Structure formats: C-alpha cells, structure tokens
Amino acid sequence: MSDKKLKEQKKQAQLDEWKAEVDKLKAKASGASADAQLELNKEIEALEAKIAERKAKLDEVADDSKEAGEVLKDGGGSAWNSIKSAFRNAAGKFKK
C-alpha cells in the first residue's frame, strides 16, 4: 500500500474517532442542565461542522495526488489543529 493511501486511512481513522467522541459528548450533554445543554450543543455543532469540512476536503483531495500529498503531509495543518482545540474546549466545559 502506498504512503499516500496509508496517510489517507490514518486521517479517516482520526475523523471516525472524532465522530465517536462527538457522540460521547452528546450523551454527556443530554445529562446536563438546560443552560449547559445549550452551550454544549453549540460546541458540538461546531465540532460536527469542522469534522464534516475535513471529511469533505479529504474526499476531495483523494483523487488529486499532488494536492492530497500536501494536505496529508501535515495533516491538513491548522484545520486539524482547530478540531483538536475545539475538542479540548468542549471537553473542558464538561469538567466544570
């Protein structure tokens, strides 16, 4: 299997992991107070949008080997870091 394909699979696995984490956050949010649920649901919606955006980009570049190489090379750069940061922020709100 090519390096490109392995990197694509790794990124897809990360997206799948994040989707599972969102599901866990949704379950936790459902047990929170009404005000907390509103705030947490906004965070969850933002996470889902970012994940969907990265999934679309990964799908888009999968057929373009030059662009895919650049996107996969650094993991999509700031976009992947943005999702990681959003998860940290959302998780932090559950600890309050």
OpenMM code with the backbone's topology and positions (N, CA, C; nanometers):
from openmm import Vec3, app, unit

residues = "MET SER ASP LYS LYS LEU LYS GLU GLN LYS LYS GLN ALA GLN LEU ASP GLU TRP LYS ALA GLU VAL ASP LYS LEU LYS ALA LYS ALA SER GLY ALA SER ALA ASP ALA GLN LEU GLU LEU ASN LYS GLU ILE GLU ALA LEU GLU ALA LYS ILE ALA GLU ARG LYS ALA LYS LEU ASP GLU VAL ALA ASP ASP SER LYS GLU ALA GLY GLU VAL LEU LYS ASP GLY GLY GLY SER ALA TRP ASN SER ILE LYS SER ALA PHE ARG ASN ALA ALA GLY LYS PHE LYS LYS".split()
positions = [
    Vec3(0.0848, -0.1177, 0.0000),
    Vec3(0.0000, 0.0000, 0.0000),
    Vec3(0.0893, 0.1239, 0.0000),
    Vec3(0.0495, 0.2239, -0.0751),
    Vec3(0.1296, 0.3455, -0.0880),
    Vec3(0.1231, 0.4305, 0.0394),
    Vec3(0.2248, 0.5157, 0.0533),
    Vec3(0.2276, 0.6090, 0.1668),
    Vec3(0.1043, 0.6979, 0.1667),
    Vec3(0.0676, 0.7446, 0.0485),
    Vec3(-0.0489, 0.8325, 0.0364),
    Vec3(-0.1733, 0.7620, 0.0893),
    Vec3(-0.1929, 0.6374, 0.0490),
    Vec3(-0.3104, 0.5628, 0.0911),
    Vec3(-0.3094, 0.5398, 0.2428),
    Vec3(-0.1924, 0.5108, 0.2971),
    Vec3(-0.1805, 0.4914, 0.4417),
    Vec3(-0.2133, 0.6195, 0.5172),
    Vec3(-0.1648, 0.7318, 0.4658),
    Vec3(-0.1941, 0.8601, 0.5304),
    Vec3(-0.3425, 0.8918, 0.5223),
    Vec3(-0.4039, 0.8618, 0.4080),
    Vec3(-0.5477, 0.8844, 0.3935),
    Vec3(-0.6243, 0.7998, 0.4949),
    Vec3(-0.5842, 0.6750, 0.5093),
    Vec3(-0.6510, 0.5864, 0.6045),
    Vec3(-0.6330, 0.6361, 0.7477),
    Vec3(-0.5142, 0.6868, 0.7781),
    Vec3(-0.4885, 0.7396, 0.9120),
    Vec3(-0.5785, 0.8603, 0.9397),
    Vec3(-0.5900, 0.9488, 0.8433),
    Vec3(-0.6754, 1.0673, 0.8605),
    Vec3(-0.8219, 1.0269, 0.8719),
    Vec3(-0.8637, 0.9280, 0.7931),
    Vec3(-1.0021, 0.8811, 0.8016),
    Vec3(-1.0278, 0.8188, 0.9388),
    Vec3(-0.9319, 0.7449, 0.9888),
    Vec3(-0.9462, 0.6843, 1.1221),
    Vec3(-0.9592, 0.7931, 1.2282),
    Vec3(-0.8825, 0.9018, 1.2136),
    Vec3(-0.8915, 1.0125, 1.3083),
    Vec3(-1.0298, 1.0760, 1.3024),
    Vec3(-1.0824, 1.0962, 1.1819),
    Vec3(-1.2167, 1.1523, 1.1674),
    Vec3(-1.3206, 1.0614, 1.2324),
    Vec3(-1.3066, 0.9311, 1.2113),
    Vec3(-1.4005, 0.8363, 1.2714),
    Vec3(-1.3922, 0.8411, 1.4245),
    Vec3(-1.2710, 0.8547, 1.4755),
    Vec3(-1.2531, 0.8650, 1.6207),
    Vec3(-1.3196, 0.9911, 1.6747),
    Vec3(-1.3024, 1.1007, 1.6021),
    Vec3(-1.3650, 1.2257, 1.6454),
    Vec3(-1.5169, 1.2161, 1.6419),
    Vec3(-1.5713, 1.1483, 1.5417),
    Vec3(-1.7168, 1.1305, 1.5360),
    Vec3(-1.7655, 1.0527, 1.6585),
    Vec3(-1.6917, 0.9517, 1.6981),
    Vec3(-1.7275, 0.8742, 1.8168),
    Vec3(-1.7198, 0.9617, 1.9417),
    Vec3(-1.6188, 1.0477, 1.9488),
    Vec3(-1.6054, 1.1385, 2.0628),
    Vec3(-1.7215, 1.2372, 2.0677),
    Vec3(-1.7658, 1.2836, 1.9522),
    Vec3(-1.8819, 1.3738, 1.9472),
    Vec3(-2.0044, 1.3025, 2.0033),
    Vec3(-2.0215, 1.1765, 1.9677),
    Vec3(-2.1350, 1.1002, 2.0204),
    Vec3(-2.1286, 1.0909, 2.1725),
    Vec3(-2.0084, 1.0732, 2.2270),
    Vec3(-1.9919, 1.0689, 2.3727),
    Vec3(-2.0273, 1.2038, 2.4346),
    Vec3(-1.9833, 1.3122, 2.3686),
    Vec3(-2.0147, 1.4461, 2.4190),
    Vec3(-2.1659, 1.4701, 2.4172),
    Vec3(-2.2326, 1.4224, 2.3138),
    Vec3(-2.3786, 1.4378, 2.3055),
    Vec3(-2.4464, 1.3669, 2.4226),
    Vec3(-2.3988, 1.2493, 2.4542),
    Vec3(-2.4569, 1.1744, 2.5660),
    Vec3(-2.4366, 1.2489, 2.6974),
    Vec3(-2.3175, 1.3051, 2.7170),
    Vec3(-2.2904, 1.3810, 2.8384),
    Vec3(-2.3760, 1.5068, 2.8427),
    Vec3(-2.3917, 1.5729, 2.7293),
    Vec3(-2.4694, 1.6966, 2.7237),
    Vec3(-2.6149, 1.6712, 2.7595),
    Vec3(-2.6658, 1.5558, 2.7224),
    Vec3(-2.8068, 1.5271, 2.7499),
    Vec3(-2.8350, 1.5178, 2.8995),
    Vec3(-2.7317, 1.4933, 2.9785),
    Vec3(-2.7495, 1.4857, 3.1232),
    Vec3(-2.7193, 1.6160, 3.1948),
    Vec3(-2.6861, 1.7196, 3.1199),
    Vec3(-2.6506, 1.8481, 3.1803),
    Vec3(-2.7753, 1.9344, 3.2008),
    Vec3(-2.7578, 2.0430, 3.2747),
    Vec3(-2.8683, 2.1369, 3.2948),
    Vec3(-2.9059, 2.1996, 3.1605),
    Vec3(-3.0225, 2.2607, 3.1557),
    Vec3(-3.0718, 2.3189, 3.0309),
    Vec3(-2.9754, 2.4232, 2.9748),
    Vec3(-2.9262, 2.5122, 3.0609),
    Vec3(-2.8322, 2.6154, 3.0145),
    Vec3(-2.7033, 2.5526, 2.9632),
    Vec3(-2.6540, 2.4540, 3.0358),
    Vec3(-2.5312, 2.3865, 2.9949),
    Vec3(-2.5536, 2.3118, 2.8639),
    Vec3(-2.6716, 2.2519, 2.8487),
    Vec3(-2.7016, 2.1807, 2.7246),
    Vec3(-2.6963, 2.2741, 2.6048),
    Vec3(-2.7516, 2.3927, 2.6191),
    Vec3(-2.7500, 2.4893, 2.5089),
    Vec3(-2.6068, 2.5229, 2.4686),
    Vec3(-2.5251, 2.5515, 2.5675),
    Vec3(-2.3856, 2.5865, 2.5397),
    Vec3(-2.3098, 2.4684, 2.4795),
    Vec3(-2.3283, 2.3522, 2.5371),
    Vec3(-2.2573, 2.2338, 2.4898),
    Vec3(-2.3037, 2.1929, 2.3513),
    Vec3(-2.4329, 2.2080, 2.3243),
    Vec3(-2.4825, 2.1748, 2.1911),
    Vec3(-2.4232, 2.2653, 2.0839),
    Vec3(-2.3977, 2.3916, 2.1178),
    Vec3(-2.3312, 2.4818, 2.0236),
    Vec3(-2.1898, 2.4321, 1.9947),
    Vec3(-2.1200, 2.3908, 2.0990),
    Vec3(-1.9845, 2.3380, 2.0827),
    Vec3(-1.9865, 2.2114, 1.9964),
    Vec3(-2.0822, 2.1256, 2.0226),
    Vec3(-2.0937, 2.0001, 1.9483),
    Vec3(-2.1246, 2.0275, 1.8011),
    Vec3(-2.2141, 2.1206, 1.7749),
    Vec3(-2.2465, 2.1567, 1.6365),
    Vec3(-2.1239, 2.2105, 1.5641),
    Vec3(-2.0450, 2.2914, 1.6325),
    Vec3(-1.9234, 2.3444, 1.5722),
    Vec3(-1.8247, 2.2320, 1.5406),
    Vec3(-1.8122, 2.1379, 1.6332),
    Vec3(-1.7240, 2.0231, 1.6104),
    Vec3(-1.7708, 1.9418, 1.4901),
    Vec3(-1.8992, 1.9153, 1.4846),
    Vec3(-1.9519, 1.8368, 1.3733),
    Vec3(-1.9282, 1.9074, 1.2399),
    Vec3(-1.9422, 2.0380, 1.2380),
    Vec3(-1.9190, 2.1138, 1.1148),
    Vec3(-1.7719, 2.1055, 1.0733),
    Vec3(-1.6822, 2.1179, 1.1696),
    Vec3(-1.5395, 2.1105, 1.1382),
    Vec3(-1.5010, 1.9712, 1.0893),
    Vec3(-1.5565, 1.8690, 1.1515),
    Vec3(-1.5279, 1.7319, 1.1096),
    Vec3(-1.5803, 1.7087, 0.9679),
    Vec3(-1.7011, 1.7541, 0.9411),
    Vec3(-1.7596, 1.7381, 0.8079),
    Vec3(-1.6756, 1.8108, 0.7028),
    Vec3(-1.6266, 1.9287, 0.7388),
    Vec3(-1.5424, 2.0058, 0.6470),
    Vec3(-1.4136, 1.9311, 0.6139),
    Vec3(-1.3491, 1.8745, 0.7162),
    Vec3(-1.2248, 1.7999, 0.6939),
    Vec3(-1.2515, 1.6727, 0.6155),
    Vec3(-1.3645, 1.6075, 0.6423),
    Vec3(-1.4013, 1.4867, 0.5676),
    Vec3(-1.4195, 1.5206, 0.4207),
    Vec3(-1.4889, 1.6299, 0.3934),
    Vec3(-1.5111, 1.6723, 0.2555),
    Vec3(-1.3789, 1.7039, 0.1866),
    Vec3(-1.2899, 1.7711, 0.2576),
    Vec3(-1.1601, 1.8051, 0.1998),
    Vec3(-1.0789, 1.6789, 0.1727),
    Vec3(-1.0805, 1.5850, 0.2658),
    Vec3(-1.0078, 1.4599, 0.2482),
    Vec3(-1.0630, 1.3846, 0.1275),
    Vec3(-1.1946, 1.3802, 0.1143),
    Vec3(-1.2570, 1.3138, -0.0006),
    Vec3(-1.2209, 1.3853, -0.1306),
    Vec3(-1.2202, 1.5174, -0.1260),
    Vec3(-1.1919, 1.5986, -0.2441),
    Vec3(-1.0498, 1.5765, -0.2957),
    Vec3(-0.9548, 1.5709, -0.2049),
    Vec3(-0.8153, 1.5599, -0.2470),
    Vec3(-0.7705, 1.4168, -0.2701),
    Vec3(-0.8543, 1.3211, -0.2345),
    Vec3(-0.8166, 1.1806, -0.2505),
    Vec3(-0.7846, 1.1473, -0.3958),
    Vec3(-0.8507, 1.2129, -0.4888),
    Vec3(-0.8277, 1.1864, -0.6308),
    Vec3(-0.7182, 1.2741, -0.6914),
    Vec3(-0.6772, 1.3772, -0.6219),
    Vec3(-0.5747, 1.4685, -0.6715),
    Vec3(-0.4455, 1.4415, -0.5955),
    Vec3(-0.3603, 1.3616, -0.6517),
    Vec3(-0.2430, 1.3143, -0.5778),
    Vec3(-0.1503, 1.4271, -0.5333),
    Vec3(-0.1337, 1.5313, -0.6128),
    Vec3(-0.0448, 1.6406, -0.5729),
    Vec3(-0.1019, 1.7147, -0.4523),
    Vec3(-0.2278, 1.7536, -0.4610),
    Vec3(-0.2903, 1.8265, -0.3506),
    Vec3(-0.3060, 1.7364, -0.2291),
    Vec3(-0.3413, 1.6123, -0.2523),
    Vec3(-0.3571, 1.5182, -0.1415),
    Vec3(-0.2275, 1.5034, -0.0657),
    Vec3(-0.1186, 1.4976, -0.1381),
    Vec3(0.0114, 1.4861, -0.0726),
    Vec3(0.0388, 1.6023, 0.0199),
    Vec3(0.0031, 1.7208, -0.0220),
    Vec3(0.0242, 1.8396, 0.0609),
    Vec3(-0.0678, 1.8391, 0.1821),
    Vec3(-0.1947, 1.8035, 0.1620),
    Vec3(-0.2910, 1.8020, 0.2718),
    Vec3(-0.2544, 1.6940, 0.3727),
    Vec3(-0.2172, 1.5775, 0.3226),
    Vec3(-0.1862, 1.4659, 0.4117),
    Vec3(-0.0499, 1.4810, 0.4774),
    Vec3(0.0387, 1.5528, 0.4104),
    Vec3(0.1747, 1.5696, 0.4609),
    Vec3(0.1767, 1.6250, 0.6026),
    Vec3(0.1006, 1.7293, 0.6245),
    Vec3(0.0997, 1.7898, 0.7579),
    Vec3(-0.0340, 1.7709, 0.8283),
    Vec3(-0.1139, 1.6814, 0.7776),
    Vec3(-0.2418, 1.6549, 0.8429),
    Vec3(-0.3458, 1.7618, 0.8181),
    Vec3(-0.3269, 1.8440, 0.7193),
    Vec3(-0.4233, 1.9489, 0.6921),
    Vec3(-0.3926, 2.0754, 0.7702),
    Vec3(-0.2774, 2.0759, 0.8352),
    Vec3(-0.2307, 2.1950, 0.9035),
    Vec3(-0.3240, 2.2453, 1.0103),
    Vec3(-0.3561, 2.3714, 1.0012),
    Vec3(-0.4319, 2.4372, 1.1070),
    Vec3(-0.5734, 2.3826, 1.1206),
    Vec3(-0.6293, 2.3273, 1.0137),
    Vec3(-0.7659, 2.2744, 1.0229),
    Vec3(-0.7725, 2.1574, 1.1203),
    Vec3(-0.6756, 2.0671, 1.1154),
    Vec3(-0.6736, 1.9537, 1.2080),
    Vec3(-0.6485, 2.0027, 1.3496),
    Vec3(-0.5589, 2.0991, 1.3634),
    Vec3(-0.5313, 2.1560, 1.4957),
    Vec3(-0.6538, 2.2267, 1.5511),
    Vec3(-0.7310, 2.2874, 1.4632),
    Vec3(-0.8529, 2.3563, 1.5041),
    Vec3(-0.9537, 2.2578, 1.5636),
    Vec3(-0.9660, 2.1411, 1.5023),
    Vec3(-1.0580, 2.0402, 1.5550),
    Vec3(-1.0086, 1.9908, 1.6909),
    Vec3(-0.8796, 1.9665, 1.7015),
    Vec3(-0.8236, 1.9209, 1.8293),
    Vec3(-0.8502, 2.0239, 1.9387),
    Vec3(-0.8308, 2.1498, 1.9062),
    Vec3(-0.8538, 2.2572, 2.0023),
    Vec3(-1.0016, 2.2657, 2.0409),
    Vec3(-1.0887, 2.2500, 1.9434),
    Vec3(-1.2324, 2.2548, 1.9717),
    Vec3(-1.2729, 2.1405, 2.0640),
    Vec3(-1.2132, 2.0238, 2.0455),
    Vec3(-1.2427, 1.9117, 2.1356),
    Vec3(-1.1949, 1.9418, 2.2766),
    Vec3(-1.0774, 1.9990, 2.2888),
    Vec3(-1.0263, 2.0340, 2.4224),
    Vec3(-1.1198, 2.1328, 2.4901),
    Vec3(-1.1649, 2.2321, 2.4157),
    Vec3(-1.2565, 2.3329, 2.4718),
    Vec3(-1.3881, 2.2702, 2.5152),
    Vec3(-1.4446, 2.1865, 2.4303),
    Vec3(-1.5720, 2.1223, 2.4635),
    Vec3(-1.5554, 2.0299, 2.5835),
    Vec3(-1.4498, 1.9516, 2.5850),
    Vec3(-1.4261, 1.8590, 2.6958),
    Vec3(-1.4077, 1.9371, 2.8253),
    Vec3(-1.3412, 2.0502, 2.8190),
    Vec3(-1.3206, 2.1338, 2.9361),
    Vec3(-1.4512, 2.1831, 2.9951),
    Vec3(-1.5491, 2.2087, 2.9121),
    Vec3(-1.6783, 2.2567, 2.9606),
    Vec3(-1.7548, 2.1479, 3.0342),
    Vec3(-1.7276, 2.0234, 3.0029),
    Vec3(-1.7933, 1.9145, 3.0730),
    Vec3(-1.7344, 1.8952, 3.2112),
    Vec3(-1.6142, 1.9439, 3.2327),
    Vec3(-1.5485, 1.9270, 3.3629),
    Vec3(-1.5908, 2.0329, 3.4623),
    Vec3(-1.6567, 2.1363, 3.4143),
    Vec3(-1.6970, 2.2467, 3.5030),
    Vec3(-1.8067, 2.2021, 3.5953),
] * unit.nanometer
topology = app.Topology()
chain = topology.addChain("A")
for resn in residues:
    res = topology.addResidue(resn, chain)
    for name in ("N", "CA", "C"):
        topology.addAtom(name, app.Element.getBySymbol(name[0]), res)
